[in-house]
């Protein structure tokens, strides 16, 4: 049941109640889409799960694509918050290994689901240019968080001055995403462990 393409919500400041309703819709949509896919989840299912009506969906989202972009945003926030506990204070190789262990443990607990952003990227990047751009920005934000941690290691003398932290961060995220995808396919965390260890070995090559 797609929403009308020409039904655009008015730009307005949301009340606390309105913001809570919008967040409830997005959170319900994020959980349903993660469990299935954006294509398979209907707006009727989202309305039922969030306890909202069609008129409320029209009020906050012009169409399903707009809702999916909001889902990408909330999943990005969730991932960055989960990683910030380790990447925020990152300034050593011990911190990198702690992050590695935490991410692998999280993968073991939810290995069948994969990465919420990665799953959406696989599904939507070739279908929607808007979604592709939003997902690209999500990965750039994640890369920037990793780069920030590596830059602190560099400033503390753990990495050589010549270390290109931006490129290293991109390589680390690429390894993580590939490892998560293969772990989802294999239904075990070994591919992610191998990929993450390879990423840490790559960082170690730039050790001061």
N, C-alpha and C positions, 0 to 999 in steps of 0.2 A: 504494500500500500504506500507508494511514493507520495511525498508531499508535492504540491504544485510548484513548478519551477519559478513561477512569477509571484509566489507568496513570500514577500520579504518582510521580516520583522522591522518595526520602527526602531530607530536608534534611540535608546533611552537609558537613563540610569536605573539600574535594578534596585528594588527594595531588598531588604534582608530576606524577606519571604520569597521574593522572586528569584534572588540569587540561590537560595536553598533549593528551590524547585528545579532550576536549571542544572545545578550540580547533581541533583538526584537523578535527573534524566541522563546526564552524561555518564555518571558512575554506573548506572544500570546498563546503558548501552556498551560501555567499556567491558564490563564483565561478560555480557552475552556474546559480544563480538570476539573476545579472547577465547571463549569456550567453543565457538563455532567459526564464523567468519563474517565479514561485513556484508557480503552478498547473501548469505543464508539467513541472517537475522532480519526479521521484519520489524517495521515500526509498531505494529500491533503488539509484538512481543515486548518491545521496549516500553510501550505505554503500560502494559500489564505489570511488568517488573518494577517500574518506577511509580506506579499508582497515579499516572497522569492521563490527561485526555488529549485528543487530537488537536483541540484548540490551543492547548498549552504548548504542544510541539510547534504548531504554526507560530505561536507567539515568540518562541526563542530561536527557532531554526527555520530557515527558508526552505530547506529540503534535506534529504538524507545525507547528501554530501557534506553539508554544513555541520551536521551532527557528527559525522565521521571525523571531520577535521578537529572538532572539539574532543573527540575520543583520543585522537593522536596526541593532542596537547596534554590531556590528563595522564595518559600512559607515559608520556615523556617526563612529566613532573614526578610521577611515582618512581620511575627508574632513577632519575637524578637524585631524588631524596634518599632512595635506598643506597645509592653508591656514595653519597656525600659523607656518610659516616666514616668511610675509609679514605675516600679521595680528598675530602676536605682537609684533614690534618696530614696528608701524605707528605713525607719528607725523607723517606728511607726505603731501602730494599726490603726491610722487615715489614714496613707498611704495605708495600706492594704484595708481599706474600700473604699478609692478612686479608687484603682485598680479594686476592685470588681464592683463598680458602672459603671466604664468605660467599662469593659468587657461585662457586662450585657447589657449596652446600645448598644454596637456594635453588640451583638447577636440579639437584638431586630430588628435592622436595616437589618440584613442579616440572619435571623433565618432559612430560608429554605435551606441555603447553607451548614451550619455546619462548622466545623473546616477544613481548607484545608489539614492540615497534618493528622488529624484524619480520614478524608474521604479517603485519599490515603492509609493510614495504613489498613483500613477495606478492601479496594479493593485489595491491592497488597502484603500484608505481607505473604500470603500463596501461592502466585503465583511466586514471584521472590525473591531469597535470597539476591541479590544485593540491591533491593529496600527495603527489610526488614531491612538490616543493615543500609542503609542510613536513613530510617525513625526512626530507633532506636536511631541513633546519633542525629537526630533532636529533639526527645523528651528528650534525655539526655542534649542537649544544653539548652532547655527551662527549664528543671529542675534545671540546674546549675544557671540560671539567678534568679530563684525564691529563690534558696538556698543562693545565694549571698546577696539578700535583707534580708532574715531571719537572716543571720550571722551578718549583720550590726545591726539589732535589738538586737541580743544577745550581741554584743559588747557594745551597748549603755545601756544595763541593762534592756531592755524591756522583754527579755526572760531569763529563768533560765539557768545557766551555763550547766546544764545537758541536755538541749534541743538538740535533734539530728536533726539539721537543714536539713541534707540531706534526712533523712527519711520523715520528715514533708513536705519538698518540693515535694517529690514524691507523697505523699498522696494528697497534694493540686492539683497537675497536674492531677492525676487520677480522682479526684472529678470533676475538670473542664471538662475533656474530656467526662466523663460519663454524666455530666449535659448537655453539648453541644449536644451530640448524642440524648439524650431523648428530648431535646428542639426541635431539628430538626424533630424528629418523631411526636411530639405533635404540632409542628408549633406554639409554644409560649415559652417564656423564663422562665417560672416558674420552670421547672426542674433544669435549671442552677442556678437560684437564690437559690433554696433549697440546692443544692449541694455546692455552693460557701459559703453559710452561715454556712453549716455544717463544711466546711474546716476551716473557720475563727474561729468557736467555738473550733475546735481541736487545732488550734494554741494558742487560749486564755488559754487552759488548761496548757500551758507551760509558761504562763506569770510570770514574776518575782514578 
